Amino acid sequence: MGGAAGRGKSLFQKVWDAHVVRMLPNGQAQLLIGLHLIHEVTSPQAFGMLRDLKLGVAYPGRTFATIDHIIPTDNQTEPFADPLAQGMADALRAACKEFGIRFFDVASGQQGIVHVVGPELGLTQPGMTIACGDSHTSTHGAFGSIALGIGTSQVRDVLATQTLAIAPLKVRRIAVNGKLPAGVYAKDVILHIIRTLGVNGGTGFAYEFGGSAIEALDMEQRMTLCNMAIEGGARVGYVNPDERTFEYLKGRAYAPQGAAWTNAVKRWKAVASDPDAAYDDVVNIEARDIRPTVTWGISPGQAVFVDENVPAMSSTQDEKERAALSEAFDYMKLQPGAPIKGTKIDVAFIGSCTNGRLSDLREVARHIGGHRVAPGVKALVVPGSMLVKRQAEKEGLDRVFTKAGFEWRKAGCSMCLAMNPDKLVGDQVCASSSNRNFKGRQGSPSGRTLLMSPLMVAAAATKGCVADAREVFGLGEGKGK
């Protein structure tokens, strides 16, 4: 690691400078927010605060809402079975009507996970500042924006003023160079980065992801990468915009059109980091060194390559690290030093704002034909949005999955977290394409989560245990092993 001297500016610095309204006495900046995304979890309380203060929404045209966390994915007929979920949906619906905010409700045909809906509709654009009351707002940085997850009181502030008070960040460039091996995806890359730098390694930083391996990723894999920057402690994760970015956005519902498009692309190109940009830190990683990765513990940083063993207690003499290992082994019911491959699973989940996009579903469907979900495994595929679901069904992906024994669901956050009916039971083990493996994250206080790429989830589903997708589906180095 080390800083990079230069006279140029990073994308982060350019976008930050363009949106600072003023510096506050406490050292924070008052930052103008270009796009505000809301959902049913953190916004009802914020709207309540506005009413108490007799305030309105400053720029309702810059705020967009959807429903995602609490919505069931099997039957979305209202009223929902959970009265609390129904109450949250009703509260958001009423607030959007009261304050004149566009709501992508189920009836709109555009409902979905907030971090899937924003990009696919073209709301998310390079050079923006974006805020949402959700940790994984960093996802939108894939388009070359500063995208910030915020708390409920900050949601109130953005609604009332269209600004946010935030401390300046340092910038770390993480360059992944070379070509990713077959069977290795953005999910493996970000898990490897978090494993390498630690879950607190990014504290106080924005992460700029670059290098030839990152530049080769499509936009949906870049979103996967930036989605989990927050799990490495970074406040922001982003990728510089390029031709892939522009091609993705062209023709989207809220993207600029006609002459405005040409002018927008010119601006977007200028916002990318200068070749001689200065960084506070630089980390270089070789793409060829990354293999399919699986978390074994209770944080995203507790991960190993699928062909490795989990750590032995003797791997560290640091008391805090040993205590963390011991806690994870006790909760996960794993033996120190044991292979991760072969760990039995009960549930397989493909979906979430990390890996519930069309390309994720296409990639798994491309390989899953001729395979069947193992007996005793409950396997779900949950599209990230209604648009993803419709397109997947148009391409016949749903039939590929159901033929293999997966349940095909409606759009929502589903098993990523325990705010809807899709939950683990008891100490079930779930192979999950989501972003967090915390204790109780998937609904059961003793449920256990193993994070991995969608194709690795599919491999585990067919084998009934953690398996190497390269071996199961005959990819690259794993073929014939």
N, C-alpha and C positions, 0 to 999 in steps of 0.2 A: 504494500500500500504506500501511497504517497500523493501529495498534491501535484497538480499540473499548473505550472506558471503559464500565463498567456495574457494577451491584451484584449482578446475577444470576450464576448459574453455567452454564457450558456442560455439555453431556452428558458430555464427557470428564471434567470435574472432578467431577461427581456420581458417575459410575461409579468413578472412581479413588478418591475419598474413601471410598466404600462398601466397597472391597476392600483397602485398605491395612491390613496386619496391624501393621506397625511400620516406622519409619524406621531404616535401618541406619547404622552409623558412617561409611560411605563416601559417604553422601548418597543412596544408592539406597533405594527402597521395597521392602519385602517384600509382594508383591501376591498375594492369594488368587485362584486361577484357577478359574472356575466350570465351564468345559468344556475338556477336553483332547482334541484329535483327533490321531491318529497314523496313519502309513502305513509301508510297508516299507522306506523309504530311510533315515530318520534314527532309527528306533526300535530296530532290533536291537542296535546298539551301546549304546544307552541301557539296554536291558534287561541287557546284558552287564555294564555298570557296576553295576547294582543287585545282580546276583548276586555280583560281586566284593566288594561292600561288605556283603553279607548283609542287604540291605534288601528290603522288599516294596513294593507299590503302596499308597499311603495310602488312596486313595478310588477303587477300580477302577470304581465305578458312574458316575464322572464322566469316564472315558476311553473313547473309541470309536475303533475302527480300521477301515481299509479298505485295499485294494490298488489302486494306480493308476499309479504312475510306470513300473514295469517290465513291466507286463502287456501282452502282444501284443493288437492290436485286430483281427487277422484270424482267428487260431485260438488260442483260450484253453484248449485241452486240455493238461493237464499229463501228464508233465513238459514244461516250456517248453524250447525249443531252446537257450536260453542258460542254462547251469548256474548262473551267478551269479544270474540273475533267479529261478530256481527256489529257490536257496538262501535268498534274501531273503524270498521268499514263505513258505517253510517255517519260517524263523526267527520271522517275525511270527505265524504260525499257532500255533506252539508256545508263544510268550510269552503270547499272549492266553489260551490254555488254562491255562497255568501260573498266571497272575496274575488270572484271572477277569474278563477284559476282553471286552466285546461286539465281535465282529469281523464286519464286513459283507463277507464273502468272496463269491466268485463264486456259490457254491452257495446263498447267502442270497437271491439275486435283488435285492439292494440295493447291490451293489458299484458303485463309480464313483470319480470324482475327489473327493478329500476335501472340496474347497470347493464342490462341487455337492451331495454327499451330506448334509453337515451341515444346510444350509438346507432342502433338500427333505423331510427327515425331521422337521423342526421342532426339531432339537437346538439350532440357532442361534436365540437369542432376545434381545430388547432388554435393555439393562442388564447384560449379562453381561461377564465377562472371559473371553477365549478364547485359547488358545495351541495352536500346532501347529508341528512341526518342518519348516516350509515357508515360503518367503518371502512367498507370496501369501495368507497367512492374513488379511491386511487385508480380503479379500473380505467376511468376515462382519460387518464394520463397517456394511454396508448396512442391517443390522437395528437399528442403534443400540447397538452393543457396542464394547468395546475389544478388538480382535483382533490378536494379536501373533505374528509369525513368530519362531521361536526356533531355536537350534542344538542339537546333539545333547546336550551336557552340560546344557543347560537342560531338554531333554526328560526327562533323568534326574531333575533337581531337581523338576520338576512331578510326575512319577510318584511320587517318594519323599515329597514334602511337600505337594503340591497348591498350592505357592506358587512365585513367580518373583521374583528380584531384578532390578529395573529402575529406571533413572533417570527422574525426572519429565520430562514433555514440555511444551513450549509448544503453544498451539493457534492454528492459522490457519484462519479461516473463508474459504472460497472460494465466493462467491455467483455463480451463473450465472443471469442474469435474462432473461426474455422467452421466446419460443417458438423451439425448434430448427427450422431449415428442413427441408424434405422431404429424405430421403436422408442426414440427419445423425443419428448415434446416440451412445450413451454412449461408445463406443470413440473416436469422433472428439473428443468433449468432453475425455476424459482425455488423449489424445495432444496436444491443443491446450494443455491446462493444463501438461503436462510440457514441451512446447516453449517455452511462455511463461516458466515459472518455473525451468526447468532440472532436470536429473536430480539435482542436489544441493540444489535449492531448498528441499526439505522437511526437510533434516537437522535433527534435534532437535525436529521438530514432529509433532503430530497434525493431520491435515487434516479439517475439518468441511465437507462439501459441502452447500450449500443454495442458496436462490434458487428462483424460480418454475420455471425449466427443470428443475432437479433434482427438485423436488417433483412434477413431472408425469411423471417416469420411473417405469416399473413396477419391481418389486423385482429382476427379473433384470438390467435395465440398471443399476440402482444397484449391484448386485454387480460388474458389469463396471467401473464407475467406481472403486469402492473397491479392487478387485483390483489395479489398477495404481498406486494411491497410493504403493506401495513403490518403483515405478520413478521416481517424482519425488523420492525421498529421504526421504519421510515414513515414520515408524514405524507410523503408524496412519492409516486413512482411515475416515470414518463419515458416515452420514446420519441425521438425527433420525427416530425412529419416528413413523408416522402411520397413518391408516386403511388405506392400502395395505399397510403392514407387517402390521397385525393380520389383514386379510383373507387375505393370503398364508399366514400361519401357522395360521389356524383350521382345525382338523380334521387337521392333520399328525400323524404317528404319535407323536412325542414332545412335542407341544404340550400345554399344560394343557387339561383337559376340564371341562365342567359349571361348577360354582361357582368352581372354581380358575381357569377361563378369565376369568371376569368380574373376579376379583381381580387376575389377571396383567395384563390390559389397563389397569386402573387404575394399577398400578405402572409399566407401560411408558410411559403417557402422562406421568407425573410425571418420568421420567428425561430427557425431551427438554430441550434447551437453553432456558433462560429467555429471554423476549423482550429483556431487558436484560442478557444475558450479556456478560461481559468476554472479549475475545480479545486475544492478543498481536499479531495481525496480521489484516488483512482485505483480500481481493482481490476485485474485482468484474469480471465478464466478461459481455459481451453475447452472448446465444445467437445472435442473427442474424449475428454476425461469424464463426461457425464453419462451415467447409465440410468435406466428406469429406477425411480426412487420411491420409497415407501416410508411413511412415518410409522414409528413403533411405539411412541410414547404419548405424552399428554400436552405437547406443544409442537408446532410445525418444525421447530429446529431439531427435534429428536427424530432424525430420519437416517436411513441407510439405503445404499443401493440394494436392489432386490436380490442380488447374489452375495450379499454380505451378511454377517451375523450382527445381531444387536450388540451394543457394548457390553463388555465384562465390567464388573465392579472394580477390577484392578486397572481399568483404563484411565483412571484419574485418582489422585491422592488429595485433591481439593475437597474439603469437607462439604461445602455448599453443593458442588457438582455431584458428589456421592449421595448426598441427601436427595437431590433432584432425581438421580437415577433410581434410587431405592423407591421413592414415591411413585415414579412412573411404572416400574416393574410390578409393584404391589397392585396398582390400579389396573394395569393391562393384563395381569396374570401371565407374564412372560418370564422365561428363565434368562438371566444374564448370560450373554455369550452365545445364545441359541440362534440358528438361522431364522431370518424373517420369512423366507420362502417356506411354504407348508403350513403357515399359521391358519387355522380354521376360521372361516367366516360364516355368518348367518344371514347377512343382508348385503346387497350390492346396490349402490346408488350412483346413477349417472345424471348429473344436473347441476344446478346452482349458478350463481353469477360468475363463478370461476370457470366452469366447464359445461354449461348448458346451452351452448350456441350451436348453430347449424353445422359448422365444420366439425365440432366435436362428435355430433351424432352421425354425420357422414363417415367419419374416420372409423368409428366403431362398427357401423353397419357394413362397411367395406370388408371387414375381417371376420365378422361374427357368423356369417353364413356357414351352415354345416355343423355348427356347435350348438349345444344346449346348456341352459342353466342347470347346475348340479342339483340333485335331489336335496331338499331341505333348505335351499337358499331362496330367500325372497329378493327378487331383483326388480328395480324400478328405473325407468327412463323418464325424466321430467324435462320437457322443453323449457327453455328460459323465457319464452314469450309466446303469445298467441300467433305472432307472425312466424316464429321459428317452427311452431307446431304445424301450421298450415303448409309451409313449404316442405317440411319433412314428410308430411303425409302425401303431398303432391308427388314427391319423389319415391314414395313407397317405403320409406325408412321405417315407419311404424310397423309395417307388415314383417319386415326383416327382424325387428326386435321381438315382436309377439311370437313369431314362429320359433325363435330361439328360447322363448320362455320368460321374457321380460314383460313386466306390466308397462303399458304405454299410458302416461298420465297427461293431465292438463297443466297449463303453465303456472308456475309459482316457485317459491323458495324451497318448499318441500323439506327433505331430510337434512338440509344444511343446518337447521336449528330447530329448536323445540317450540315453535309458535303456531303450529298447525297440526292436524291429526297424524302426519307422517313422522313417527317416532320409533326409537328402539325400545325394546322390552327387556327388562332385567339386564343381564350382563352380555347381551348380544354383541357380536363383533361385526362392524360394518366396514366394507371396502367402499370408500367414498371419494368422489371427484370434487368435493367441496373444499373449503379453505381452513377449517379449524377442527382440531382434534382434542379440544379441551374436555375436562371431566364433565359429563352430563350434557355436552353440547347437543347431542341428537335426541334428547328427551328423557333418557333414563339416567338416574343418578349413578348407575353402575355400567351404563352402556359404553362400549369401546369403539373408537374410530381410527381407521387406518387410511390416511390420505394418499392418493395416487392419481395418475392420469386416467382419463376415461377408458383407454384401451387396457390399462392394467386392471381397472375395475371389472371390465368384461372378462379378462382372463381369469380373475379370481372367481367371478360368478360361475364360469363354466367348470372350474376345477374344484370349487368348494373350499378353496384356501388360497392364500397369497401365492401367485404364480408369475413367472416371467413371461410377459406378453410376447416377447421375441421368440420364445420357445413354443408357446401355445399356438401362435398364428404364423410361425415360420418366417420371422423377419430378421434380416441382416445377420449379425453375429450370433443371434440366438437360434438360427435355423439349424435344425437337425441335432441340437444339443440335447 
